[in-house]
Amino acid sequence: MPSFALEGPATCTTYPAGARPHPIVVRRTTYSLSMHDLDPAAALSVVRVRVRFGETDLMGIVHHGSYVSYMEVARIEWLRRRGLTYAEWAAHGVHLPVVELSMRYRAPARFDDEIDVHTSLMEIGAASVRFDYRLVRAADAMLCTEGSTRLACIDARHALQRIAPEVAEILRQPELGG
């Protein structure tokens, strides 16, 4: 497993005592790979999930919170298909908490529907990654929900840490065996 240490110190700008109070400005050299820098075919994985009864509401429709779980299942599988398991990262003191989440509901899904979760890596930042999701009902190709998550890369002390270039390179690769 590659090292995940931060590279280079942050630089801070402060102001003289007695001066009008200003916030401390932190600058860090960053890099970012957007979808323009990523191969869309390599960035995509599709995982099928079946709606369980306990994931629906009294109307028989998938509860809005269940979509977050579907996205998590697909994201974990996306990593696994590239040879990166979340358990291995955690064993090395690296964690990827969700720090941003958005969803837009388009059509309902119901108990026993099969949903294809299309997961695409859209951005690799210095210390975060962003995934986009399209949850499509398999029976009729109806888009049910679309959304995105941003995950921060942190260490065991919950401090941000840079994504190592070799890990970023692995994230840019297609599914293994594909």
N, C-alpha and C positions, 0 to 999 in steps of 0.2 A: 504494500500500500504506500503511495507517495506521501511525502511530508506535506502538511497543510499550514506551515508557519507563515505568518505575515511577513512581507518583505518591505523593509524601509520604514522609518518612523514617520508618524504624522507630524506636521509642522503647525504650530499655533501662533496666532497673532494676538497680542494683548495691547492694551492702551495704558498710558501713564496714569499714575495715581492722581486723582483730582479732576481728571478729564471726564467729559460726559460719558456715562456708562454705556458700554457697547458689549455685545456678546463676544465670546471667544470664537474665532473663526478657525475651523480645522480644515486643513487641506491635505489631501493624500493623492498621490499619483494613482490613477485608476485606468482600467481598460474595460472595454465592453464590446462584446460580440453580439450584434443584433441579428434578426432574422436575415438581413441582407448578407451577413457574413456566414450564415449557417446554411447547409444543404437541406431544403425543406423535406426531401424524401428521407434523409438520414435522421432528421429531427422528429419524425412521426412514429408513434406506436399506437396500435388499436387493441384495446382490451374489451372483451365482452363480459358484462355482468348481468345477472338475472335479478329482477326486483323481488325481494322477499316480502311476505305479508307484513312483518313488523316494521317495514320501511314506508308503509302507506298510512294515510290519515283516514278519518271516518268516511270520507268520500271515495275511498279506494284509490286515491291518487298518491303518487310518491310525495312524501313530505319534503318540503324544500331543503331541510337540513340533511337529508339522505344524499343529496347530490354531492355534498362536500366529501362524504365517505367514498362515493364512487370515484371522485377525482383523486383522492388519496390512494385508493387501490391501484388506479391506472398509473399514477406517478411512481409508486414504488415498483410496479412491474416495468415501467419505462426504464428505470435505473437498472433493475435486474437484467433486463434484456441487453444491456450494454456492459455487463460484468461488474456492476457496482451495486452491492446490496447495502441497504441502509444499516443493517446490523454490523457490517464491517466498518462502515464509517463511524458509527457510534462507539465501537470497540477501540477505535483510534482517537476518541475524544472529539469527533466532529459531528455536529448536529445541524439539521436543516429545518428550523421551525418556520411555519408559514407566518409571514409578517404582513401580507396583503392578500386579500381575496375579493374577487368580484364575480357575480353571476347574473345572467339574464335568462329568465324563463320564457320559453317560446311555445311549448305544447306539453300537455301532461303525459306522464308515463304512469302505468298502472301495475298492480300486482301481476307477477309472472312474465311481464314484458322483458325481452332481452334488449339491453342497451349497449351499443358500441361506444366506448369512450375513446375518442380520438385525442391523443395527448401529443402536443408539439412543444419542444424546447424552443422558445422564442428569443431568449436573451441570456447571455452569460456575462455577468458583471464581475467586478473585482472580488466582491464578497456576497454575491447573490445570484440566483437564477430565476427566470420567469418561464412558466409553462402556461400554454393556452389549451383549452379543452372544448370539444364539441361532443355533446352526448346525444346520440342519434338512435331512435327506436329502430331495431333491426328489421322488424316485420315490414315496415313501409318507408324506411329511410327518412322519417320525420325528425327534424331537429327539435329536441326537447329543451335543451339547455346549453348555453355556452358560457364560458367563464375563464378566469385566469387566476394563478397564484404566483406570488413572489416568495421565495424561500431565502432566508439569510443563512450564511455559513458562519457558525459560531463554534467556539471551543467549549470544553467542559465547564469553564467559569462563566460562560455566556458572553464572552467577548467576541466581537466580530473577528473573523480571520479570512485572509485572502484565499481564494480558490487557486490552488497550485496550477501552473500552466499545463502540467502533464494530465491533471484531472480535467481541465477545460478541454484538452484535446480528446480525451476519452468521451466526454459529453458530446462532442461534435460528431462522433462516429455513429454509423447505423447499428441496428440490432445485430448482435453476434449471430453468425451463421446465415445472415441475410444479405 
